[in-house]
Amino acid sequence: MIQSDGESCEFRETLRKDLLADEEFRYGYAESFLNTYVAAQIKAIREQRGMDQADLAERVGTKQPGISRLESVNHSVWKTDTLWRVARALGVRLQVSFETFGSLLDEVEAFNRESLERAKPNTDPKLLHPKPRPADSESTMEGIATETGGSFDHHRVFHVIEGGKKRPLVDQSSLVTEYINA
Amino acid sequence: MSLWTVYEFLDENLRSTVRAWLEAERVPKEQVAALRAKLDLLSRGGRDLVPDLIHGPIKKQKGTKQKDIPPGLYKLKIRGNKGWKQLRPIVCYGPLPEDPPSVITVLLGAIEANWQLPPDCLKKAGKNKEILLNDPKRRRILRIPRDVA
């Protein structure tokens, strides 16, 4: 049974008020959330990789019951060394940071399989594709020229044809953008 | 959007039995919050993403013959670290016929001691399930309050 957006708003608003109102409540909630999140994410990424618990155990250097314990929402004693070994076995990195309780609202709402899964390095678009730097048009043009087997003359002035008239292209960054988007 | 729905059984005056249980057992506020967090994540992500929360079906209980254990009962496992109590609310899937597989109902609160559920708790939970099947008004979506005394 999928609840409506209205119920979702009510859920968030109730949680917001409760986290704000009581310190014991918010720490109890946040700690339980963290333990559940870590366990769920290990399971989700493991399944994303097509592994069973025994496969992951072998890569981590432990036994299957050890992975079963880590994938329990009731597990609460986490060692960063262990988490790093799991991260390495799954092809991801571990991040530990201190966060606000406000951000917890978004994290609870977004809790689903898709939000837990992570790409491996060889399928991570941010690792695979360099981001172009439009501000540095000359070096980008040089890169493009080299890539296409040509050369780039830094002293050459580019021209554009507008309304039948030729004029120097002062802002070469737009040329770069047009080339990249072509 | 929630994937799962968690209901609670209501008493004859349509009051929350979960709240009454938490108050009667004087469950610490932090542990109430921990229970709520787990149920919130169950509702958001579904059973697959909260491993080791729902256990069962329960087929054995000390002092009870197996044939006397009502079928289709499960327990939620919320481990009591920090000296907390071992919370084991008894639940069932559904149980109304029109309920999809992603619905559970908390039938009875329970505390596990020495790895044992309280005597007769499964019998009581089974009875609550029967009451609910005959009177669907005896449940509502579970909202665990922050301010349980």
Interface residues (C-beta under 8 A of the other chain):
Chain A: M1 I2 Q3 S4 D5 E7 S8 F11 T14 L15 D18 A21 D22 E24 F25 R26 Y27 G28 Y29 A30 E31 S32 F33 T36 Y37 A39 A40 K43 A44 S68 E71 S72 V73 N74 H75 S76 V108 E109 F111 N112 R113 L116
Chain B: M1 S2 L3 W4 T5 P28 K29 E30 Q31 V32 A33 A34 L35 R36 A37 K38 D40 L41 S43 R44 G45 D48 L49 V50 P51 D52 L53 K77 I78 R79 N81 D99 P100 S102 V103 R143 R146 D147
